[in-house]
Amino acid sequence: MGAFKEPHGGELKELYLAEGKADEEKLLAKDYKSWDLTQRQICDLDLLMNGAFSPLDGFLKEGDYERVCDEMRLESGVLWPMPITLDVSEAFAGTLEKGEKLALRDQEGVLLATMDVEDIWRPDLDSEAERVYGTTDDTHPAVAYLKNSTHPVYVGGRVYGIEPPTYYDFKLLRDTPSELRGRFRKLGWRKIVAFQTRNPLHRAHQELTFRAAREAEANLLIHPVVGMTKPGDIDHFTRVRCYEHVLEQYPEQTTQLSLLNLAMRMAGPREAVWHAIIRKNYGCTHFIVGRDHAGPGNDRDGNPFYGPYDAQELFRKHEEELDITMVPFKMMVYVENKAEYLAADETEPTDKVLNLSGTEFRRRLQEGLDIPEWFSYPKVVEELRRAHPPKHKQGFTVFFTGLSGSGKSTVANALMVKLLEDGSRPVTLLDGDVVRKNLSSELTFSKEHRDLNIQRIGYVASEITKNGGIAICAPIAPYATTRRQVREMITPYGGFLETWVSTPIEVCEARDRKGLYAKARAGIIKGFTGIDDPYEAPENAEIVIDTGELSPDLAAHRILITLEKLGYIR
Ligand code: PPS
């Protein structure tokens, strides 16, 4: 490994201005243009400012960005695998000029940092996806983020920190790199092995981390991500409560827990290298890389994006330069006849190996089934059960979409009444017309306004779903992208059933209950869906109903049966 290793990381690049300077900058910033940061940008900025992203001193400029995408290196040649960029809207970028300063604010308008606008450019996001993640398939969460949530213009430049973003939860567990280095020093820890995670810890993880620490003769840092993880992951509040229970399982004084406000990209091998640099900045000397580190799951065809040990390989290639030692780990399995956990490659052919896949574990949680003690700790299981009630106690949204006059409202009403009769949860109907009157009265039928209308409906439905209720939505919702956004807003909290009322336009027009089709044909109403405005038919709706063929009563019944099959009602 070469020369003696500085036990608490290399030089930290903290970007905070000294108190007096920060006050001066705050006054000056009143005249700067302001960008309200997204959640991802706040996470990135937090770790830039506190030095976790050392040696970066700001959001990447174009030259660094290109080289990071192509070669995982900054222009200076330093290894840095992840583009940390500030993406802004076209409209905002149009007001910016190179050389000016920019105020970076949180979602409430609090000034967190200022920045030199050194570079403004339009990146090729598809090429970024291909170069950084090795794919343009948007089942990869980071590619989906690039395609759906990334603004089209990047701004690069030096950042000057004013204050860290405010978090009210688990304050004592959130540490900056210098705080953690200080703690290690105080504790007299000279070797520290870090464990990265975005999931609750079970027995296998405890065994793995404990063994890693033993092998490296090091102390242990459990360093879970609480910024942004993979969509659909268990919320960090629940996870942190779980971590606190698992911490009791380690010998006293050997292990620390600290929370990392990182926005993960699920970039597999590149992400492993990035995670290691971050941990080195936090003062760690060793880093655990297990199977499928920061894996994004499977691609569109069901194949994994990266091989299970690609991350270990890439790490190994750069280990010398990284100056933090990898502790590679194979999958841990429970060997029943030996009543202990072993690495998968340590078992003998005669061993009885027990395994509970993540999917099976989630299924058992969802259905309130038994979870064996060899798999997890009772207190952890209890936390998870509390946070994840079985489906018949979760909220859900039935999201109707279809042309005007297709029968959405009628079927939605019939469904609402049947669900009220069932009485398991409160039911709210967000009908197109009703929403337009109460929530969206100022909106027109332009594409932009329709999207806004649907996003508002999605937001309300996600709140209802999150709180265990039933939301029935019945707008036209003609655009697939917006419908997908609504799905993404709701599925983390409960069920989502897209219900396409596919009644053909001829039938809708023949009905013409409100006389709107006649008006649209006569050109009195412009931009009418199906006539002179598009309707993008759903490709993956959970339910399809043609009210030309099915009565409202039967249609509603069919939806109930589907809900029952999926476990949402009993
Ligand atoms: S959207 O696209 O989802 O925001 O539309 P939505 O809010 O569901 O529409 C509600 C009702 O508005 C009437 N209406 C129109 N529909 C489509 N295109 C145009 N230009 C338009 N102008 C008015 C129409 O009656 C919709 O109600 P439904 O219940 O679908 O018939």
Residues whose N, C-alpha, C, O or C-beta is under 5 A from the ligand:
A	BS01	PPS	L403 S404 G405 G432 D433 R436 F445 R450 N453 A474 P475 I476 A477 P478 K526 G527 F528 T529
